[in-house]
Amino acid sequence: MKNFLLILTVLLVFCVNQFESAKATDSTKISVSLNYSRDLSDTYGGGNLFSGETSFLISWFGVKGSFGHLNSQYYSLLEVPYSEIGGSLEIYIPEISFMNLGAVSLFLRPVEKKWITMDVIAGASMARAKSFFIKNIEYEYDLEEEQFTYIFTDYHYVRNNHFGYHAGIDITVYLFKNIGIQLNSRVHDMKNGSFFFVGTGLCFKL
């Protein structure tokens, strides 16, 4: 992740050097995107992020604001030694997390054509997560049937607040004049966990 952030920093410096002589226009371009992303980290066992983002572009730089909701359901493996079978029992325990994620970003647009744009992004992130983790488990196992006859799980509820920064890249290909398909990636380095989102969505010019 440090290498990824280093590459983004180099790109930002490059863009500033390339465009520092550009003149800002009087018009502000506004666009809205709706995205679906996958979390490739293991902070909450992965998950699906649904988010919306609004962009304000002036010349080759601008501001983005986004808000999204992450759903994550995954399984923890519990291995219990069981002398009667000369081995251990494997119990897969479902756990679940929900997270609301907001971000404010500054971005540079080094590529802007009629049919494609690319944004290099960096900014601040804030998230609030609610999770249900296993606290206690009770079970009964039938040796003859070789299966569990009873499993009871007790969960405890945990809330975590995340604050940090993020960086990423958006690439949008316009199939129509004001409607495009966006490919995006974000690395969020935050307190209580890091996240790596890769996704796609629709972008609308207003």
Buried (B, 14 or more C-beta within 10 A) or exposed (E): EEEBBEEBEEBBEEBEEEBEEEEEEEEEBEBEBEBBBBBEBEBBBBBBBBBBBBBBBEBBBBBBBBEBEBBBBBEEEBEEEEEEEEEEBEBEBEBBBBBEBBBEBBBBBBEBEEEEBBBBBBBBBBBEBEBBEBEEBEBEBEEEEEEEEEEEBEBEEEEBEBEBBBBBBBBBEBEEEEEBBBBBBBBBBBEEBBBBBBBBBBBEBE
